[in-house]
Amino acid sequence: MLKKKRNLLAAGILLLITLMTITASWWLPANALEINSTERLFSPSGEHWFGTDHFGRDIFAQTIVAARVSLIVGVTVALIATILGTITGLIAGYYKKADFIIMRIIDGMLAFPSLLLALALVAALGGSVTNIIIALSFSFWPVMTRIVRSAVLQINSVQYIEAAKTSGISDPVILTRYLLPNVLSPIIVQGTFIFAKAILAEAALSFLGVGVEPSTPTWGNMLQEAQIYISIAPWFSIFPGIAIVLTVLALNMLGDGLRDAFDPHAKSTKKTKRRRGTKQKYAA
């Protein structure tokens, strides 16, 4: 996977954003929450690289600090949704009786768009980082369950699984030692996509006014505040938007790279296409 420049670029962008966020307090030229009424809506300059907002706060400092909330929400949601989805997917794919019950619940949840479901949950629970994590984890868990279940169903009838069942090995051992290692690749790939979707969903919820408290710098809150001034201060919304695009794009590129690395069928398909293209080239 690391042989492709695209994957290296994606990993480099994510590593840079993470390091900048972690070490922000050491090198940031300004305080993200410092209000200066005499410097309202200043355009980008040497003193304020990304300009200032309607309270005179430095947008560059806010963009870096706001990445903390997005990364924390994305990582936590990806971990919770992956763990819950893996457990329920293994159970649904292995036990036929449990499969019917679990999948009917999953189908009912998937009938609602994930963002709409998260919006309803956050509205009921209240806007905070913890409640957003709970709502998004509950929204993205069904997708992981279906992916893990389909992967388990594909290998559930393989000879070594049947041999393990007939030899008297207990079900927990079969699930953890035989099935789980063979479905890790789609789990890891889907986990990166959930990470990206969680960042987008958190920004969308904050933009709609039901996310994190307005006093907390987040990319969604910055965009929500900037929409009024988009005609006179476009930099207020451009730079947080660029940060969201870069982060989500890097995660999606990394997920595609992981999928290509883990999927031998995709590799063989690409090699076949290359050979056909070479033969057609020489034939021409």
Backbone as CSV, one residue per row, in Angstrom:
resi,resn,N_x,N_y,N_z,CA_x,CA_y,CA_z,C_x,C_y,C_z
1,MET,0.824,-1.202,0.000,0.000,0.000,0.000,0.862,1.257,0.000
2,LEU,2.013,1.223,0.703,2.867,2.393,0.815,3.652,2.679,-0.454
3,LYS,3.582,1.792,-1.454,4.280,2.045,-2.708,3.571,3.098,-3.553
4,LYS,2.302,3.349,-3.278,1.538,4.316,-4.056,1.666,5.702,-3.427
5,LYS,1.949,6.683,-4.282,2.125,8.052,-3.798,0.834,8.602,-3.201
6,ARG,-0.306,8.172,-3.749,-1.586,8.665,-3.249,-1.792,8.288,-1.786
7,ASN,-1.446,7.055,-1.442,-1.606,6.597,-0.060,-0.628,7.302,0.870
8,LEU,0.600,7.518,0.399,1.574,8.244,1.208,1.132,9.686,1.444
9,LEU,0.565,10.303,0.408,0.065,11.670,0.553,-1.058,11.745,1.575
10,ALA,-1.989,10.788,1.514,-3.113,10.771,2.460,-2.615,10.570,3.888
11,ALA,-1.698,9.617,4.082,-1.157,9.372,5.415,-0.386,10.586,5.926
12,GLY,0.342,11.266,5.014,1.090,12.456,5.416,0.178,13.593,5.847
13,ILE,-0.929,13.791,5.124,-1.879,14.852,5.489,-2.484,14.580,6.863
14,LEU,-2.904,13.341,7.103,-3.501,12.996,8.405,-2.488,13.133,9.531
15,LEU,-1.249,12.714,9.273,-0.212,12.828,10.304,0.095,14.292,10.602
16,LEU,0.147,15.120,9.559,0.425,16.544,9.759,-0.689,17.212,10.553
17,ILE,-1.940,16.930,10.209,-3.068,17.527,10.930,-3.059,17.091,12.393
18,THR,-2.781,15.814,12.632,-2.749,15.306,14.006,-1.645,15.960,14.821
19,LEU,-0.439,16.048,14.247,0.695,16.653,14.966,0.448,18.142,15.230
20,MET,-0.106,18.851,14.238,-0.393,20.268,14.433,-1.423,20.477,15.534
21,THR,-2.389,19.579,15.605,-3.435,19.708,16.629,-2.892,19.410,18.018
22,ILE,-2.070,18.362,18.116,-1.531,17.962,19.419,-0.591,19.027,19.977
23,THR,0.239,19.601,19.113,1.254,20.565,19.562,0.805,22.005,19.387
24,ALA,-0.489,22.245,19.231,-0.988,23.596,18.937,-0.624,24.596,20.023
25,SER,-0.668,24.187,21.280,-0.407,25.113,22.379,1.050,25.568,22.422
26,TRP,1.940,24.867,21.739,3.362,25.202,21.772,3.745,26.263,20.751
27,TRP,3.057,26.282,19.621,3.541,27.124,18.530,2.505,28.075,17.935
28,LEU,1.233,27.965,18.317,0.219,28.850,17.736,0.539,30.316,18.052
29,PRO,0.482,31.191,17.047,0.828,32.599,17.293,-0.229,33.370,18.071
30,ALA,-1.451,32.848,18.158,-2.530,33.572,18.843,-3.423,32.589,19.582
31,ASN,-4.176,33.132,20.552,-5.143,32.341,21.299,-6.419,32.219,20.486
32,ALA,-6.910,30.997,20.330,-8.085,30.777,19.484,-9.334,31.443,20.034
33,LEU,-9.411,31.661,21.341,-10.613,32.230,21.958,-10.449,33.694,22.358
34,GLU,-9.315,34.299,22.028,-9.076,35.688,22.414,-9.871,36.635,21.522
35,ILE,-10.756,37.434,22.133,-11.606,38.368,21.404,-10.921,39.735,21.319
36,ASN,-10.912,40.292,20.098,-10.333,41.614,19.871,-11.282,42.397,18.966
37,SER,-12.077,43.251,19.560,-13.121,43.963,18.799,-12.553,44.943,17.787
38,THR,-11.287,45.322,17.930,-10.681,46.278,16.984,-10.160,45.588,15.722
39,GLU,-10.182,44.275,15.692,-9.655,43.536,14.533,-10.722,42.616,13.944
40,ARG,-11.946,43.072,13.897,-13.044,42.256,13.382,-12.965,42.122,11.864
41,LEU,-13.096,40.869,11.386,-13.191,40.556,9.957,-12.014,41.114,9.156
42,PHE,-10.800,40.996,9.735,-9.607,41.363,8.994,-9.310,40.288,7.955
43,SER,-8.864,40.681,6.789,-8.508,39.724,5.743,-7.175,39.052,6.079
44,PRO,-6.853,37.928,5.434,-5.592,37.233,5.713,-4.385,38.148,5.518
45,SER,-3.437,38.059,6.455,-2.245,38.902,6.420,-1.113,38.163,7.117
46,GLY,0.030,38.816,7.233,1.155,38.205,7.916,0.903,38.009,9.397
47,GLU,0.094,38.896,9.993,-0.219,38.755,11.422,-1.297,37.716,11.656
48,HIS,-2.311,37.697,10.806,-3.391,36.712,10.895,-3.444,35.964,9.559
49,TRP,-2.870,34.780,9.525,-2.675,34.039,8.269,-3.992,33.742,7.569
50,PHE,-5.029,33.397,8.324,-6.343,33.083,7.750,-7.350,34.199,7.990
51,GLY,-6.911,35.346,8.469,-7.807,36.441,8.772,-8.419,36.309,10.165
52,THR,-9.414,37.133,10.445,-10.101,37.097,11.735,-11.604,36.982,11.516
53,ASP,-12.318,36.591,12.582,-13.769,36.421,12.481,-14.486,37.665,12.989
54,HIS,-15.794,37.539,13.224,-16.609,38.688,13.621,-16.349,39.127,15.052
55,PHE,-15.606,38.337,15.824,-15.212,38.735,17.167,-13.742,39.136,17.231
56,GLY,-13.070,39.146,16.098,-11.652,39.479,16.072,-10.747,38.324,16.441
57,ARG,-11.282,37.114,16.507,-10.460,35.946,16.844,-9.701,35.452,15.615
58,ASP,-8.520,34.920,15.843,-7.674,34.446,14.756,-8.249,33.154,14.178
59,ILE,-8.561,33.145,12.883,-9.201,31.985,12.249,-8.223,30.831,12.115
60,PHE,-6.955,31.122,11.888,-5.968,30.034,11.786,-5.885,29.262,13.097
61,ALA,-5.802,29.982,14.217,-5.743,29.313,15.525,-7.019,28.524,15.784
62,GLN,-8.166,29.091,15.414,-9.433,28.377,15.603,-9.495,27.103,14.752
63,THR,-9.013,27.176,13.523,-9.056,26.016,12.632,-8.213,24.875,13.181
64,ILE,-7.036,25.203,13.715,-6.158,24.168,14.274,-6.763,23.574,15.540
65,VAL,-7.256,24.441,16.430,-7.828,23.954,17.691,-9.114,23.172,17.433
66,ALA,-9.913,23.612,16.454,-11.169,22.930,16.150,-10.952,21.514,15.654
67,ALA,-9.768,21.239,15.097,-9.482,19.886,14.613,-9.481,18.868,15.753
68,ARG,-9.233,19.310,16.977,-9.218,18.378,18.110,-10.572,17.708,18.280
69,VAL,-11.622,18.517,18.275,-12.969,17.965,18.453,-13.302,17.008,17.319
70,SER,-13.005,17.402,16.086,-13.329,16.560,14.933,-12.579,15.235,14.991
71,LEU,-11.300,15.283,15.310,-10.510,14.046,15.364,-10.946,13.160,16.525
72,ILE,-11.236,13.771,17.671,-11.690,12.978,18.825,-13.020,12.304,18.517
73,VAL,-13.946,13.057,17.939,-15.249,12.493,17.588,-15.088,11.398,16.535
74,GLY,-14.288,11.659,15.504,-14.107,10.673,14.442,-13.485,9.374,14.930
75,VAL,-12.413,9.471,15.699,-11.741,8.264,16.206,-12.652,7.486,17.146
76,THR,-13.299,8.183,18.076,-14.147,7.499,19.060,-15.342,6.828,18.395
77,VAL,-15.994,7.531,17.480,-17.142,6.955,16.780,-16.714,5.751,15.955
78,ALA,-15.578,5.859,15.274,-15.091,4.738,14.472,-14.804,3.515,15.342
79,LEU,-14.198,3.725,16.511,-13.889,2.598,17.406,-15.159,1.967,17.967
80,ILE,-16.087,2.800,18.462,-17.314,2.258,19.061,-18.157,1.543,18.012
81,ALA,-18.358,2.187,16.861,-19.167,1.569,15.809,-18.519,0.289,15.284
82,THR,-17.200,0.279,15.204,-16.498,-0.918,14.721,-16.620,-2.068,15.710
83,ILE,-16.443,-1.779,16.986,-16.528,-2.835,18.005,-17.948,-3.400,18.082
84,LEU,-18.944,-2.522,18.176,-20.335,-2.989,18.248,-20.741,-3.719,16.970
85,GLY,-20.389,-3.141,15.821,-20.752,-3.772,14.560,-20.072,-5.114,14.349
86,THR,-18.828,-5.237,14.810,-18.121,-6.516,14.684,-18.770,-7.593,15.539
87,ILE,-19.126,-7.244,16.761,-19.749,-8.231,17.659,-21.097,-8.689,17.108
88,THR,-21.954,-7.730,16.762,-23.278,-8.107,16.254,-23.196,-8.766,14.881
89,GLY,-22.249,-8.355,14.054,-22.083,-8.976,12.739,-21.610,-10.419,12.840
90,LEU,-20.684,-10.688,13.768,-20.227,-12.068,13.971,-21.370,-12.955,14.467
91,ILE,-22.135,-12.435,15.413,-23.241,-13.225,15.965,-24.307,-13.473,14.895
92,ALA,-24.649,-12.429,14.127,-25.681,-12.574,13.099,-25.242,-13.512,11.984
93,GLY,-23.973,-13.469,11.613,-23.498,-14.327,10.538,-23.301,-15.772,10.952
94,TYR,-23.091,-15.997,12.243,-22.797,-17.361,12.713,-24.046,-18.085,13.202
95,TYR,-24.933,-17.383,13.884,-26.151,-18.001,14.422,-27.344,-17.595,13.562
96,LYS,-28.019,-18.545,12.977,-29.138,-18.257,12.075,-30.340,-17.677,12.819
97,LYS,-30.600,-18.169,14.025,-31.746,-17.654,14.783,-31.522,-16.196,15.183
98,ALA,-30.291,-15.908,15.628,-29.994,-14.523,16.002,-29.936,-13.618,14.777
99,ASP,-29.608,-14.202,13.642,-29.499,-13.417,12.407,-30.828,-12.747,12.061
100,PHE,-31.907,-13.478,12.197,-33.219,-12.926,11.837,-33.564,-11.734,12.728
101,ILE,-33.345,-11.863,14.020,-33.703,-10.787,14.949,-32.815,-9.563,14.739
102,ILE,-31.491,-9.806,14.678,-30.555,-8.683,14.551,-30.755,-7.941,13.236
103,MET,-30.932,-8.683,12.152,-31.032,-8.032,10.845,-32.340,-7.280,10.675
104,ARG,-33.404,-7.721,11.334,-34.634,-6.935,11.253,-34.453,-5.595,11.974
105,ILE,-33.727,-5.608,13.087,-33.439,-4.350,13.782,-32.556,-3.458,12.919
106,ILE,-31.540,-4.052,12.295,-30.625,-3.295,11.438,-31.369,-2.709,10.243
107,ASP,-32.233,-3.500,9.632,-33.008,-2.997,8.483,-33.896,-1.824,8.880
108,GLY,-34.485,-1.903,10.064,-35.310,-0.800,10.536,-34.506,0.473,10.763
109,MET,-33.279,0.339,11.287,-32.432,1.510,11.517,-31.906,2.080,10.208
110,LEU,-31.591,1.199,9.254,-31.077,1.671,7.973,-32.159,2.310,7.105
111,ALA,-33.414,2.175,7.510,-34.491,2.841,6.774,-34.407,4.355,6.907
112,PHE,-33.698,4.832,7.951,-33.517,6.265,8.150,-32.097,6.656,7.723
113,PRO,-31.916,7.777,7.057,-30.556,8.266,6.756,-29.769,8.460,8.045
114,SER,-28.485,8.132,8.011,-27.665,8.176,9.223,-27.615,9.578,9.827
115,LEU,-27.522,10.601,8.980,-27.476,11.968,9.505,-28.797,12.363,10.145
116,LEU,-29.912,11.951,9.550,-31.220,12.265,10.123,-31.404,11.560,11.458
117,LEU,-30.953,10.309,11.545,-31.047,9.574,12.803,-30.175,10.215,13.876
118,ALA,-28.966,10.619,13.501,-28.079,11.285,14.456,-28.658,12.621,14.895
119,LEU,-29.270,13.345,13.963,-29.886,14.631,14.286,-30.998,14.462,15.312
120,ALA,-31.830,13.433,15.147,-32.912,13.182,16.099,-32.372,12.797,17.477
121,LEU,-31.332,11.990,17.497,-30.757,11.559,18.776,-30.103,12.720,19.507
122,VAL,-29.352,13.555,18.781,-28.692,14.700,19.411,-29.740,15.695,19.919
123,ALA,-30.815,15.888,19.154,-31.882,16.785,19.607,-32.528,16.276,20.882
124,ALA,-32.617,14.946,21.026,-33.214,14.368,22.227,-32.248,14.368,23.409
125,LEU,-30.961,14.100,23.145,-29.976,13.979,24.220,-29.389,15.318,24.630
126,GLY,-29.284,16.252,23.678,-28.647,17.532,23.954,-27.303,17.620,23.256
127,GLY,-26.893,18.853,22.982,-25.663,19.068,22.239,-24.429,19.058,23.126
128,SER,-23.600,18.046,22.989,-22.314,17.954,23.665,-21.469,16.937,22.913
129,VAL,-20.178,16.929,23.177,-19.289,15.995,22.489,-19.679,14.551,22.799
130,THR,-19.992,14.276,24.056,-20.366,12.912,24.447,-21.643,12.467,23.751
131,ASN,-22.647,13.325,23.724,-23.914,12.959,23.087,-23.767,12.804,21.578
132,ILE,-22.922,13.617,20.965,-22.676,13.473,19.526,-21.997,12.145,19.235
133,ILE,-21.047,11.758,20.062,-20.372,10.466,19.879,-21.371,9.323,20.008
134,ILE,-22.258,9.403,21.008,-23.270,8.353,21.193,-24.201,8.291,19.986
135,ALA,-24.661,9.453,19.537,-25.611,9.496,18.415,-24.981,8.984,17.126
136,LEU,-23.757,9.403,16.831,-23.113,8.974,15.592,-22.720,7.500,15.649
137,SER,-22.296,7.029,16.800,-21.969,5.604,16.931,-23.203,4.746,16.698
138,PHE,-24.326,5.174,17.245,-25.579,4.450,17.050,-26.027,4.504,15.594
139,SER,-25.688,5.597,14.889,-26.104,5.745,13.498,-25.250,4.926,12.537
140,PHE,-23.936,4.817,12.795,-23.027,4.124,11.881,-22.811,2.655,12.241
141,TRP,-23.276,2.233,13.399,-23.111,0.831,13.808,-23.823,-0.147,12.880
142,PRO,-25.043,0.131,12.388,-25.711,-0.851,11.522,-24.948,-1.164,10.238
143,VAL,-24.277,-0.169,9.650,-23.523,-0.408,8.416,-22.392,-1.392,8.659
144,MET,-21.674,-1.206,9.751,-20.594,-2.136,10.084,-21.136,-3.533,10.354
145,THR,-22.295,-3.628,10.986,-22.896,-4.932,11.264,-23.177,-5.695,9.972
146,ARG,-23.751,-5.042,8.996,-24.078,-5.700,7.725,-22.818,-6.142,6.984
147,ILE,-21.776,-5.323,7.026,-20.534,-5.673,6.322,-19.878,-6.884,6.976
148,VAL,-19.808,-6.895,8.304,-19.199,-8.024,9.005,-20.035,-9.284,8.806
149,ARG,-21.339,-9.148,8.863,-22.219,-10.312,8.661,-22.024,-10.926,7.282
150,SER,-21.973,-10.085,6.248,-21.790,-10.621,4.888,-20.440,-11.306,4.735
151,ALA,-19.400,-10.756,5.398,-18.081,-11.394,5.336,-18.074,-12.734,6.060
152,VAL,-18.778,-12.804,7.187,-18.854,-14.070,7.939,-19.628,-15.118,7.149
153,LEU,-20.698,-14.729,6.503,-21.484,-15.679,5.719,-20.673,-16.282,4.570
154,GLN,-19.727,-15.528,4.034,-18.923,-16.021,2.923,-17.953,-17.108,3.349
155,ILE,-17.441,-17.027,4.579,-16.437,-18.003,5.027,-16.983,-18.972,6.065
156,ASN,-18.277,-18.847,6.392,-18.843,-19.702,7.438,-18.900,-21.171,7.023
157,SER,-18.984,-21.414,5.722,-19.075,-22.801,5.245,-17.759,-23.318,4.664
158,VAL,-16.659,-22.621,4.924,-15.355,-23.080,4.452,-14.950,-24.322,5.233
159,GLN,-14.073,-25.153,4.642,-13.766,-26.455,5.225,-13.162,-26.359,6.620
160,TYR,-12.244,-25.415,6.829,-11.615,-25.371,8.156,-12.595,-24.912,9.233
161,ILE,-13.616,-24.127,8.863,-14.645,-23.753,9.835,-15.516,-24.967,10.159
162,GLU,-15.895,-25.713,9.130,-16.670,-26.929,9.354,-15.884,-27.944,10.176
163,ALA,-14.578,-28.036,9.922,-13.737,-28.962,10.698,-13.665,-28.539,12.158
164,ALA,-13.587,-27.240,12.403,-13.548,-26.747,13.780,-14.852,-27.042,14.508
165,LYS,-15.981,-26.934,13.787,-17.275,-27.226,14.409,-17.405,-28.703,14.752
166,THR,-17.010,-29.571,13.821,-17.151,-31.019,14.050,-16.170,-31.549,15.086
167,SER,-15.071,-30.840,15.296,-14.080,-31.303,16.277,-14.434,-30.904,17.701
168,GLY,-15.534,-30.203,17.880,-16.004,-29.873,19.224,-15.475,-28.582,19.794
169,ILE,-14.853,-27.748,18.981,-14.361,-26.457,19.469,-15.550,-25.551,19.783
170,SER,-15.471,-24.850,20.882,-16.585,-24.010,21.324,-16.801,-22.840,20.357
171,ASP,-18.042,-22.340,20.355,-18.393,-21.244,19.449,-17.590,-19.968,19.702
172,PRO,-17.374,-19.555,20.966,-16.558,-18.343,21.171,-15.154,-18.460,20.586
173,VAL,-14.570,-19.638,20.678,-13.227,-19.830,20.115,-13.271,-19.758,18.597
174,ILE,-14.286,-20.358,17.986,-14.421,-20.299,16.523,-14.618,-18.861,16.057
175,LEU,-15.442,-18.117,16.803,-15.712,-16.733,16.416,-14.466,-15.857,16.517
176,THR,-13.701,-16.024,17.594,-12.556,-15.135,17.826,-11.276,-15.609,17.155
177,ARG,-11.087,-16.924,17.033,-9.818,-17.436,16.503,-9.877,-17.780,15.024
178,TYR,-11.046,-18.138,14.515,-11.144,-18.584,13.126,-11.865,-17.570,12.229
179,LEU,-12.984,-17.027,12.719,-13.767,-16.120,11.884,-13.241,-14.685,11.923
180,LEU,-12.991,-14.160,13.111,-12.603,-12.757,13.246,-11.337,-12.406,12.466
181,PRO,-10.248,-13.191,12.543,-9.054,-12.808,11.764,-9.295,-12.768,10.265
182,ASN,-10.259,-13.528,9.770,-10.501,-13.582,8.337,-11.453,-12.501,7.841
183,VAL,-12.035,-11.739,8.759,-12.910,-10.632,8.345,-12.349,-9.285,8.801
184,LEU,-11.080,-9.259,9.198,-10.489,-8.025,9.684,-10.307,-6.989,8.577
185,SER,-10.008,-7.447,7.368,-9.724,-6.488,6.294,-10.931,-5.597,5.974
186,PRO,-12.145,-6.131,5.765,-13.275,-5.218,5.544,-13.606,-4.380,6.777
187,ILE,-13.317,-4.895,7.967,-13.569,-4.120,9.181,-12.665,-2.888,9.230
188,ILE,-11.381,-3.085,8.940,-10.426,-1.968,8.970,-10.768,-0.931,7.912
189,VAL,-11.091,-1.402,6.715,-11.418,-0.477,5.626,-12.668,0.330,5.954
190,GLN,-13.712,-0.341,6.412,-14.952,0.362,6.745,-14.754,1.304,7.924
191,GLY,-13.845,0.936,8.844,-13.555,1.811,9.976,-13.004,3.163,9.544
192,THR,-12.140,3.176,8.517,-11.615,4.448,8.014,-12.716,5.286,7.373
193,PHE,-13.640,4.624,6.671,-14.752,5.369,6.070,-15.687,5.935,7.135
194,ILE,-15.916,5.180,8.205,-16.742,5.685,9.302,-16.068,6.880,9.965
195,PHE,-14.742,6.829,10.091,-13.979,7.954,10.627,-14.277,9.219,9.818
196,ALA,-14.187,9.115,8.485,-14.437,10.271,7.626,-15.892,10.736,7.719
197,LYS,-16.822,9.789,7.708,-18.238,10.155,7.786,-18.574,10.811,9.123
198,ALA,-17.931,10.363,10.195,-18.199,10.951,11.511,-17.731,12.400,11.567
199,ILE,-16.598,12.710,10.938,-16.122,14.096,10.903,-17.108,14.972,10.130
200,LEU,-17.563,14.471,8.991,-18.544,15.223,8.203,-19.852,15.403,8.977
201,ALA,-20.306,14.341,9.627,-21.574,14.405,10.354,-21.476,15.370,11.535
202,GLU,-20.346,15.362,12.252,-20.177,16.289,13.376,-20.201,17.730,12.896
203,ALA,-19.527,17.988,11.760,-19.543,19.347,11.203,-20.953,19.744,10.764
204,ALA,-21.683,18.796,10.189,-23.056,19.087,9.746,-23.967,19.379,10.938
205,LEU,-23.841,18.599,12.004,-24.679,18.821,13.186,-24.368,20.168,13.841
206,SER,-23.081,20.501,13.923,-22.711,21.797,14.499,-23.183,22.941,13.608
207,PHE,-23.110,22.739,12.300,-23.577,23.772,11.367,-25.078,24.006,11.515
208,LEU,-25.823,22.932,11.790,-27.273,23.051,11.962,-27.660,23.582,13.334
209,GLY,-26.677,23.728,14.233,-26.951,24.309,15.534,-27.329,23.324,16.615
210,VAL,-27.165,22.022,16.360,-27.524,21.021,17.371,-26.299,20.211,17.801
211,GLY,-25.117,20.673,17.455,-23.901,19.928,17.773,-23.266,20.400,19.063
212,VAL,-21.949,20.570,19.002,-21.186,21.012,20.165,-21.568,22.446,20.520
213,GLU,-21.380,22.796,21.795,-21.716,24.141,22.246,-21.031,25.189,21.373
214,PRO,-21.721,26.291,21.071,-21.138,27.332,20.207,-19.829,27.902,20.738
215,SER,-19.622,27.848,22.044,-18.383,28.387,22.614,-17.175,27.508,22.315
216,THR,-17.389,26.259,21.913,-16.292,25.347,21.601,-15.927,25.463,20.132
217,PRO,-14.659,25.744,19.814,-14.272,25.852,18.400,-14.351,24.504,17.686
218,THR,-15.208,24.406,16.714,-15.283,23.240,15.835,-15.445,23.755,14.410
219,TRP,-15.106,22.928,13.451,-15.240,23.339,12.052,-16.700,23.632,11.701
220,GLY,-17.610,22.835,12.232,-19.020,23.082,11.972,-19.506,24.386,12.572
221,ASN,-19.084,24.684,13.812,-19.477,25.949,14.443,-18.916,27.144,13.683
222,MET,-17.689,27.010,13.192,-17.082,28.101,12.428,-17.861,28.361,11.140
223,LEU,-18.261,27.304,10.458,-19.045,27.474,9.231,-20.424,28.056,9.528
224,GLN,-20.999,27.652,10.654,-22.320,28.167,11.021,-22.259,29.678,11.302
225,GLU,-21.192,30.112,11.969,-21.038,31.526,12.249,-20.659,32.319,11.000
226,ALA,-19.953,31.670,10.056,-19.433,32.377,8.891,-20.466,32.578,7.796
227,GLN,-21.590,31.847,7.839,-22.544,31.931,6.729,-23.137,33.329,6.564
228,ILE,-23.237,34.098,7.645,-23.794,35.454,7.560,-22.818,36.398,6.846
229,TYR,-21.511,36.129,7.008,-20.496,37.051,6.490,-19.814,36.523,5.235
230,ILE,-20.438,35.557,4.548,-19.768,34.926,3.419,-19.542,35.900,2.258
231,SER,-20.367,36.927,2.141,-20.213,37.884,1.030,-19.155,38.940,1.319
232,ILE,-18.965,39.296,2.589,-17.993,40.343,2.924,-16.696,39.785,3.504
233,ALA,-16.728,38.558,4.014,-15.526,37.933,4.574,-15.500,36.456,4.186
234,PRO,-15.254,36.157,2.916,-15.303,34.754,2.468,-14.251,33.870,3.113
235,TRP,-13.127,34.463,3.546,-12.083,33.657,4.186,-12.567,33.012,5.483
236,PHE,-13.595,33.590,6.093,-14.142,33.058,7.346,-14.673,31.631,7.150
237,SER,-15.237,31.346,5.989,-15.796,30.014,5.721,-14.893,29.153,4.840
238,ILE,-14.005,29.779,4.070,-13.173,29.013,3.137,-12.195,28.101,3.870
239,PHE,-11.501,28.630,4.847,-10.436,27.855,5.478,-10.951,26.694,6.336
240,PRO,-12.006,26.859,7.148,-12.568,25.670,7.814,-13.092,24.639,6.824
241,GLY,-13.680,25.122,5.711,-14.153,24.189,4.689,-13.013,23.410,4.062
242,ILE,-11.893,24.080,3.794,-10.723,23.398,3.231,-10.197,22.347,4.206
243,ALA,-10.194,22.665,5.498,-9.714,21.712,6.504,-10.585,20.454,6.517
244,ILE,-11.909,20.626,6.426,-12.807,19.471,6.384,-12.562,18.645,5.128
245,VAL,-12.440,19.318,3.982,-12.240,18.609,2.712,-10.937,17.823,2.734
246,LEU,-9.853,18.429,3.192,-8.559,17.744,3.212,-8.584,16.521,4.125
247,THR,-9.171,16.676,5.304,-9.201,15.565,6.255,-10.044,14.408,5.731
248,VAL,-11.241,14.702,5.262,-12.139,13.653,4.770,-11.570,13.015,3.503
249,LEU,-11.007,13.821,2.611,-10.422,13.282,1.387,-9.242,12.371,1.697
250,ALA,-8.402,12.764,2.657,-7.262,11.927,3.034,-7.726,10.602,3.634
251,LEU,-8.760,10.635,4.457,-9.283,9.403,5.048,-9.880,8.491,3.981
252,ASN,-10.608,9.056,3.027,-11.180,8.239,1.959,-10.096,7.641,1.071
253,MET,-9.063,8.415,0.775,-7.943,7.897,-0.014,-7.227,6.779,0.726
254,LEU,-7.057,6.961,2.036,-6.419,5.915,2.835,-7.282,4.662,2.887
255,GLY,-8.600,4.840,2.987,-9.504,3.690,2.975,-9.460,2.943,1.654
256,ASP,-9.389,3.678,0.541,-9.269,3.029,-0.767,-7.966,2.258,-0.878
257,GLY,-6.888,2.843,-0.349,-5.608,2.142,-0.382,-5.615,0.874,0.451
258,LEU,-6.234,0.938,1.623,-6.341,-0.259,2.460,-7.190,-1.329,1.780
259,ARG,-8.270,-0.915,1.132,-9.134,-1.872,0.432,-8.372,-2.562,-0.693
260,ASP,-7.600,-1.803,-1.457,-6.820,-2.407,-2.535,-5.747,-3.346,-1.993
261,ALA,-5.167,-2.992,-0.841,-4.113,-3.828,-0.269,-4.656,-5.118,0.323
262,PHE,-5.858,-5.056,0.903,-6.423,-6.227,1.570,-7.217,-7.133,0.640
263,ASP,-7.671,-6.602,-0.500,-8.560,-7.365,-1.376,-7.756,-8.001,-2.510
264,PRO,-7.455,-9.281,-2.449,-6.685,-9.922,-3.520,-7.454,-9.978,-4.834
265,HIS,-8.794,-10.011,-4.755,-9.600,-10.045,-5.980,-9.442,-8.743,-6.761
266,ALA,-9.383,-7.621,-6.023,-9.188,-6.336,-6.698,-7.824,-6.271,-7.364
267,LYS,-6.809,-6.848,-6.695,-5.475,-6.860,-7.279,-5.449,-7.657,-8.573
268,SER,-6.033,-8.864,-8.527,-6.037,-9.712,-9.721,-6.820,-9.076,-10.860
269,THR,-7.927,-8.373,-10.516,-8.724,-7.699,-11.543,-7.922,-6.593,-12.218
270,LYS,-7.189,-5.815,-11.404,-6.382,-4.743,-11.973,-5.258,-5.295,-12.839
271,LYS,-4.620,-6.401,-12.405,-3.557,-6.999,-13.206,-4.091,-7.512,-14.530
272,THR,-5.278,-8.108,-14.483,-5.892,-8.607,-15.725,-6.175,-7.474,-16.691
273,LYS,-6.703,-6.353,-16.166,-6.984,-5.201,-17.025,-5.704,-4.647,-17.634
274,ARG,-4.629,-4.631,-16.836,-3.360,-4.131,-17.363,-2.833,-5.023,-18.479
275,ARG,-2.929,-6.342,-18.276,-2.463,-7.269,-19.302,-3.271,-7.125,-20.580
276,ARG,-4.585,-6.978,-20.434,-5.433,-6.802,-21.613,-5.088,-5.515,-22.345
277,GLY,-4.849,-4.455,-21.555,-4.490,-3.195,-22.183,-3.157,-3.271,-22.901
278,THR,-2.207,-4.010,-22.316,-0.893,-4.175,-22.973,-1.013,-4.971,-24.246
279,LYS,-1.814,-6.055,-24.215,-2.010,-6.877,-25.410,-2.686,-6.079,-26.509
280,GLN,-3.704,-5.294,-26.150,-4.380,-4.480,-27.152,-3.451,-3.426,-27.734
281,LYS,-2.542,-2.921,-26.918,-1.607,-1.916,-27.381,-0.661,-2.509,-28.412
282,TYR,-0.104,-3.690,-28.071,0.816,-4.339,-29.007,0.092,-4.820,-30.256
283,ALA,-1.168,-5.256,-30.085,-1.940,-5.723,-31.254,-2.194,-4.555,-32.220
284,ALA,-2.466,-3.384,-31.627,-2.687,-2.213,-32.475,-1.403,-1.803,-33.191
